[in-house]
Amino acid sequence: MNSLPLSPLKYKHSILVIDDEEAILDIMKITLANQGYDLHTANSAEEGLKILKESPNFSLIISDQIMPGMLGVQFFAQAREICPNAMRVLLTGYADMDAIIEAVNSGGIHLYITKPWRKDELLYSINQILSRAELLIENQQLTELVKKQNEALMELNKNLEEKVRMKTLHLEQSTRELKTSYERIQLILEGAELAMSKIVESRDPYTAGHEQHVAKIACTIARNMSLPNIQIEAIRIAGSLHDIGKIAVPSEILTKPGRLNKLEMEMVKTHAQNAYDILKTIEFPYPIAKIILQHHERIDGSGYPQGLKGEEILLEARIIGVADVIEAMSSHRPYRPTLGIESAMAEITRNRGILYDADVVDVCSRIYQDQGPKGLLQM
């Protein structure tokens, strides 16, 4: 009986295992035999790529790192092009951290497992990563639903506009209908935004409400900078979703009570790119995906994931970046107690024009001096 609790899965998943050792493949077959998975195996990277090309609908791909002809990292670089939505796990028999970090940075792998492993730990790791895969599947379904509903609403608006032209006597009624359509679009966007935000919070209860608090602080800063309403709304939505990419980061890393090691930190840093990949296909009326991609960039180029500098970073991202620091330092975290708003203000002031936008920091300082902590932390 498995000593680690397994989460119930909603779908039947196909798994491909690649290893040049027949013994490893046999162990995998025996271990996964009664788990309800559709298991496929290959004894070389070339055979694995052939299987993927014939049937690219795998939920999980597990590959050994050291194989004749092609390393596991090299295999995943090609497998990702064929089967981009599959979760990728690397098997390694030694602690080659540099190779693993390189694979994580390139998006090549989501998890690594060292040999030898315990059966219950292997089953648990596979179950957890497939649970994450199901979250991505459901998010993709939600995205498709929003897209279809937006298309339906756009078509409805076209029909309404035609009715306005043809029936001028019913102008008032047509106006009410257009208003209703707009409100429905807003409800769909807000519903999708809230649902995606809750996905992250459900996996990291220690930061529940963090995204909403960051959005409120960022909007307060934007209003005090006299930005137009459309820009403030973009900041609100991006702030509410800025950590959605953490759905692809293992929950044990997000809730770890101690300091993260180098590999764990690199995996956390992938959340900005993950968020961009999730949101880039949604047709928001604002550049939401790009704003979120840049919210950890810094003025001096020391941020991530692109190392942008100064005004290469969108203003909205610069505002959210400051709001994120203020909220994070003012809140409790599993690895430390709250540092307080005073420490947060000292941090952004000390790094004004270095890490953080000077104008944004000046506005924060003015709000804090005039209204105190409540001026920024309106939670």
N, C-alpha and C positions, 0 to 999 in steps of 0.2 A: 504493500500500500504506500502511495506517495506521501511523504511527510510534509511536503510544502503544498499549501492550498492552490488549486488550479481554478482559474476563472472560467465560467461557462462560455463557450464560443457560439456565436450565432450562425456561422457558416461552416461548410466543409471546405477545408483548405488543402491546396496542392503544395507539396514540399519537394524541392529538388536538392539532393545531397551529392556533392562532388568530392571524391577523395581517391587518390591513387592506391590506397591500401584496401584490399578486399575485406580485411578483418574489420576495419572501421565501418565500412558500408554494412557488413553483416550485423555489427553491434547496433547500428542505427536502425536497421530493419527490425531487429528483435525489440529494441527499446520502444519504437513507435508503432509496433504491430497492432496493439489494441487501443490506440488513441483516436481512431476514426479519421486519420489523415490519408490523403491520396499521395502516397510516397513514391518518388522516382529517384533513381540513383545513376551516377555516371562515374567511371574510374579515371577520367581525364577532363581537363578544362575544355578541350576541343569537343569531346562528346557532350559535355554539358551545354555548350553553346549551340550545338546542333539540336538538342532537345528543346531548348528555349525558342529557337527559330521556328520549330514545328508546332509548338504549343506555348505561346508567351503569356499564359494566364496563371503563373505561379504566385502564391501569396508569400512564400518564403524560399530563399535560396541559401543553402549552407555550403561553404566551400573551405577546403583545406588551404592553408597559406603556401606551404612548400610542396609543389608538384612538378614533375618533369615537364619541361617545355613552356610553362607559364605559371607565374605566382598567382596566389589567390587574389591579391589586390589588382593585378593586371586582368585577371578573368572578370572581376566585378566591373571594371571600367567598360568592358564590352557588354557584359550582361545587363548593365544599367540602361544601355541604349536600346536593347531588345525588350526588356521587361522593366520599365522604369518604376512601376508601382509596387514591385516586390520588395519585401523587407530582406536585408542582406546581413548574414552572420558569417564571421570569419573564424575558422578553427586554426589554432596555432599551438604548436608544441613547445614554444619557448617565448620568453618575454621580449619580443621585438617591438618595443614601444614606439620607436620612430616610424616603422612601417605602418603600425596601427593608427597612429596619430595622422599620418599622411592620408590614410584611407578615410578616416573620419572627416578630415578637412575637405576632401574632394567629394564627400557625400557617398563614398563607395560602400561603407558599411554602417549599420546601425548598432551592431553589438559584436563583441568578440568572445569566444569561449576557449579556454586553454585545456589542452590535453594533459593528463587524463581527467575525465569529469565523473561526477557521481550521477547516477541515473535520475534520481529525483530532482537534482539541480538542473540537469539538461531538460527534463520535461517541463520544469517550471519556467526556465528561460524561454523555451519555444512557445509555451502557453502565453507568457507575458508579451512577447514580441508580436504574436498573432493577435492578441487583444489590441495592441497598438495599431496593427494593420486594419482591424475592424473599425477603429475610430476614424482612420483615414478614409476607409470605404464609405462610412456613414457621412463624413464631411464632404466627400466627393458627390454623394447622392444629394446632400443638402444643397451643394453648389449648383448641381444640375437642376434641382427643383426651383431654386431662386432664378436661374437663367430662363427656364421655361415659363415661370410665372411672369417674369419681366417682359418676355417676348409677348405673352398673352396680353399683358397690360398695355404694352406699346401698340399692339394691334387694336386694342380697345380704344386707346386714345386717338389713333388714326380714324377709326370709325366715328368717334365722337366729333372730331374736327370736321369731317365730311358732313355730318348732320348739322353742325353749326352753320356751315356755308349754305346748305340746302334749305334749312328751315330757320330763317332769321326770326320768325315769329316766336320760336321756342328758345331764344338766346338765354334767358334766365335759367331754364331747366338744363340746357346743355352746359352752362357754366357750373352748376351744382354737380353735374355728373363728372366733369373734368376735375373738380376739387376732390370728389370721392376717389377717383382713380389715383390722383397724386397721394392721397392719404393711404391708400392701399399699398402703393409702392413703398412709402415710408415705413409702413408697418412690416412689410416683408423684409426690408433692409435691416430694420431694428431687430426683428425676430431672428434673422440669420446672424447678426452681430452678437446678440445676447447668447444664442445657442453655441456659437463658436467660443465665446468667452467662457461659458460654463464648462466646456470640455476641458480647458486648461485648469480651471479652478477645481474640478472634480478630481484631477490627478495630483494637485498640489494644494491641499487644504490650508497650508501655512500662509499662502499668499492670496487666500480668498479675498476678493474685492480689490486687489492691487491694481488691476487694469482700469477699473472704474474710477478709483481714486486718482490715478495718474491722469486719466482723461479730464477729471474735474480741475486738477491743478493746472494742466496745460491750457484748458479753456479760459481759466481765470487770467493766466499770463497773456494769452492771445487777446482777450478783451481789453486788458490794460495797455496793450500795444496798439489798440484801435484797428485791429485787422478786420476785414470785411466778414460778414456772417458766413458766406460760403467757405471761407478759409477756416473759420472757427469750427464749422461743422465737420470739415475734413479732419481737423485735429481731434475732435471728439471721437469720431469713428476709429481713426488710427490709434488713438490712445486706448480705446476700449478693446482693441484687438492686438496690441503690440507684442504680446507674449504668446499668441496662438501657435507659433512655431515650436513651443515647448511640448506639444503633444507627441513630438518625435524624439523627445529626450526621456530616458528611463526615469520613472518616478522615484526610484531609490536614490538617484543623483539629486533630483529636485528637492527632496526632503532630507537629505543627508545632514545630520546634526553637526558634523565637524567640517573643517576646511576641505575644499575639493582639491584633488591632485591635478596634475597637469593634463592628463587624459580626460578626466571628468570635466574640467573647465573647457577644454576644446570642444567636447560634445555639447555643453551648454551653449557655447558661442554659435553653434550651428542654427540656433532658433530663429535668428533674423532672416537667414536665407531660406529656412524651412517655411517661415511665414510668407515670404514673398512667393515661393513656389505654390503655396496653397491658394493665395488670394489673387495672383496675377491674372487669372482667367475670369474673375468676377468683374462685371462691367459697372464698377462704382462710378458716380459722376465726379470723383476726385481721385488723385493718384495715391490711393490708400496703400497698395502693396509697396510702392517705392518709398513712401514715407516710413513705413515700418521697417523696410530693409535697412534704412539709414539711421535708425534711432540710437544705435550704439556707435556711430561715427563721432569723431572728436575733431575740434578745430585745428589742432596741430597734426592731424593725420594718424594719431595713435590708436584710433578706434577700429572697429571691424563691421562688416566683413570685407570692405573694399579699400579701407585706408584713405577715405576722402578727406579733403581739407577745406576749411573756411566755407566760402559760399558755394563750393561744389556740393555741400550738404543742403538739402531743402530746409527752408526756414521752419516748416512744420516739424521736421525731424529734430532740428536743433531745440525747439521748444519742448517736445516730448522727452528728449534726452535729459534736459534739466529737470523736468517734472518727475521723471523716473528716479533720478538720484535723490530728490527731496523726499519722495514718498518712501523709497526703500530704506533710507537712513532713518526716517522717522517712525518706522514700523518694526515690530518684532519679527525675527527670523529664527528658524530652527537652530542655526549655527551661532546666534548671538542675540542679546537683548537689544531693544531699541537704542539707537545712538542719540535720538532727539533732533528736533528741528534746528536747534542752535548749531549742532555739528554739521547738519546738512547745509545751512547757510554759510558756515565757515568754509566748507568744501568748495561750494560753487564760487564763492568770493575769491578764495585763494587761487583758483584756477580760471578766473575770469579772463577770457581772451586766449587762454591756453588750451583748455579742454572744452570749455563751454562758451557759447556765443555771448559777447560782452553786452549787447543790448538786452538780451533775455535775462542775464544775471542782474543788470541794473533795474529792470522792471520788477524782478523778484525782490530785490533789496528794498525798493520803494514800497511795495505792498507790505513787506514784513515790518518796515519802520512805521508805516502809517496805521496798519491794522493788527500787527502782531501775528502770532502763529495761525489764528483763526482765519486770517485773510488768505492764506495759502491752503491750509488743511481743512477745507470745508467739506467734511466727510459725513 
